[in-house]
Amino acid sequence: MVILHGVWASVSQYGPGLVLWAEEKALFDRVQQFAPISDFFPRLAKHLEGKAQPEWHPFAVSGNALRKIVQDTMESSTKRKRIPQVFLDLELPTQNDNPIFNCSSWLPDQQARVFTQPWRTPAIHLSPEITLTWLIFENWHKLNTEDDESLMFWRKACLLALYSLIHGTYRPFLFDNELGIQTKWQIDAATLNNQIQSLAERMPQGCLSHWHPRLGKKSRETALKTFLDNMIDHVIRVFPGPRFFANLPARRKKKTNPLDQLARPFLKSLLFSQNAISAPRDLQNAFVALVSNWLQPVTGASKPWQLCFTLIPPEIGTARIDDLDPKMKLWRLAFSLQSSRDASNHIFAGEIWDLSVPIEMSSGKTLAELLMRDLGRALNHYPKLREALHQPYPEYIDLTTEEAYKFLSEQSHHLTTAGFSVCYPDWWKKNKKKLKTKLKLDGGVFDKNSMMGFDTMVKFSWQAAVGGKKMTHSEFKKLVDNQLTLLPIDGQWVEISQEDLFSAVNFFSENPAKGEMRLLDAFQMGIEGSELETSEDQDIDFRGALTEIFARNNQSFPDITPPETLNGTLRPYQKRGLSWLVFHQRLGFGCCLADDMGLGKTVQLLALLLQEREEKKGKFHSKPTLLICPMSVVGNWYREAKKFAPSLQIMIHHGNSRLVEDDFINRHRHYDLILTTYQLANRDKETLNKIKWHRIALDEAQNIKNPATQQTQAIQSFACKHAIALTGTPVENKLAELWSIMEFLNPGYLGSLKTFQNRFATPIEKQQNKEKAQLLRKITQPFILRRLKTDQTIIKDLPEKNEFKVYCDLTDEQASIYQAYVNQKLNEIENASQRERSQLVLTTLTKLKQICNHPAHFLKDHSEIRGRSGKLMRLTEMLEEALEEGDKSLIFTQYSEMGTILESYLGETFHQETLFLHGGIPQKKRQEMVDRFQSEDGPGIFILTVKTGGTGLNLTAASHVFHYDRWWNPAVENQATDRAFRIGQTKNVQVHKMIAIGTLEDRIDALIEKKKDLADHVVTGDESWLNDLSTDNLREIMSLSFDDGFKI
């Protein structure tokens, strides 16, 4: 790493210039690694004893290397100019006998004393011309180095020098000495005093590090003024000076005054590099006195009269913006001489030319001469005065409204800093108003039941107001087209914020102010317009049916009666969810149901399908609903659909036996609901893309959170009339996840991903921009319905304990192991004696439950855990959502081996501590674990074996209870559940009973549900009751299948 520094210094032979030096980290590290610096370099004491030069800087970059670094950033024309190598003496902070590396940012060792010491370093010298060109117009910022703040400071100083040159705030200066008369150009420090002081205060300390043994250190202001004087003097002599001198009239042959012979040499000394002239001593003294007296008024000597400019606005009466002609010169800028003693005393130019005022006697000049002289001076600061000076008796100039504003806001400042006076209108700076704009979208042609969607054409218009006063469309158009900043409103002139005007002009140069366009395009324009300086808090005004969806925060939509064919009862908040889904579907907008886990997103979507079917009088849709979900919940969806919506025709598109290509395309229309997985959606994308789906619904929609994956892109490419996303976590890590889901629901609504990143993601995630976050929430809220279990309106609708069965598919590995083991053990059971049979049945049941848990639990081989168990994959997904919501969870298992697997895997997956309570934990440590879980900042997952943690514990911090494997006595499961659902519990408890589809878990659960009375009397606390079943009944219970369950 190389650190580049710059100081402004005068180097013998080369004169003043920007002297660059650099230090290298690698050299610094080498010095630190080996012997102390005193072993390589002379000591400071020797220098103080009379050595002529300071010690060499130990880790400075060589002159050759430094020149190459800098030249690599220069244009070829600059690179060809001479850049000499020099050496530079610097006074630098020193510690431990070394200069401090990068002292502008390095923190010194507090144990060692810090002092300043001179150091000599290799450097390169950039002339003022090269400095100006390089810092202002070339690529110095692309240096392959790091720099302290010095280069940026010198660049700002160059800009101030250019400002002075452009506005004429500089002056010639001459003095005499033994060598003759010397001339130079200097900045007008009195006029630019504020700018010079402000910049000097920001000068980095490194800019003052130049050291000279006989000269003291300069102050910041002196150093900056030296730079500005040098730069201005050099620029005038190199660029305009020679050309100006060449155009001077030829020298007169007759010399009537001896001083005349010095006039031309004097001008030449100001315009060429040679800045000295010689003359006899008496003539020299007289010339210096004469010229200095001539320059005195320009340098601000006290005057009884000063030129004043008075802006007189036109009378507007009842005129409106529409009456204003931007090209008419309605404003008058009048000239006068203002008394220095009494600012209210003005002599206007008309009075002077009418000879109605006396001659100004103190200077021997007439007021007319004073007026003309000062108008000539003012011309350098306000070129428009040339129009008046073309007149024999200038009194005023007339201005358009735009010219008047430019004079008030910009040019008057230049005139006052140059010593002139300006009289402003009384209202200036008092009547400054904000320009506010708002987009009006009219959807009045649609009613609440008509299909809309983002492709619908809508009428739009932009409304504007200044200071609360609304403008007509024609007035707003005139304002934007003519960039009017001064407006006649209610009988007075009003100034509009220039930022507001520029913002509006730039926006409406690319966007129409009124017309008709697609709703999607109008929204994009509205979102972009919300970033205007002129945007109101309510930046879009919705009318008609648009009001119902966009302006009422998901509160205004008609209630829908739940379908009669729904096999169940919807809770009040679920009825609202169904009504919300129907409302968005009828208007043609995609939407996201983002309820908390356990609030019943599944049944709300099934109710939508049934409601739609009843509306169609039970007819099949030719284009059914495609539901895409994780593989772990396909079976759960099938079971839930059969339970709550038995009238729906359902196809599972999954597995090797699934319909493909033409067979699928021909038969898909015979179903209401087709279930498939995210992986298959990508694999079968060509087939699925050939169908125009009636609806595509995504469960666990966060699976398309990464817009760059093939899976996401495939799903977003599918054609459908309606789109719905179900997720409890629409945003997990990055806002791009929200964009991806919204792009599926309403393509193009949030713009391209790049636009979204620039407009929202970067400002919100990296800059914590609250306004952008509020805007994003505002524009996405109409399409996302988010209800939390903690919402007061939801809590009252929920039971204290809510039980769910979570049906999980086996993985292919689990299914093959399961079926092979069943086949083997059923043969053994059939041939076993009665005594052997009892033990064999119980062992087989245990092993099959272990296979349902995880293959590694059954094999006990300590093999890979991830991705091999459908039950564990589903548990992980549900825990992720619970943790995202800040909920704590209990996980019960019968097996300590499975608890160990869960503890390791879940801790690694969620990067947090996971507690596991089993029989081997001492009593004292058990209570410590309980206390930690119960604490507010304790772990979010607590695994317990049923026998150890099923009784006697108070774990009310949990709001979720997972039964990972089933204990076939409901009373035992209920006892375990009651660890969370007990006195002191303030939250609703959700109980999730996990069941592997098509296995003995599925069959025994069905048996218990259908024969509850029998089960209560017959089923004991373990599986021993299964011994009494026949081998055929055992085969039906154990065998892997997708039937509805075991029938007895």
Summary of the structure (lengths in Angstrom):
residues: 1048
radius of gyration: 43.3
end to end distance: 80.7
largest distance: 146.8
contacts: 3251
relative contact order: 0.04
helix: 44%
strand: 20%
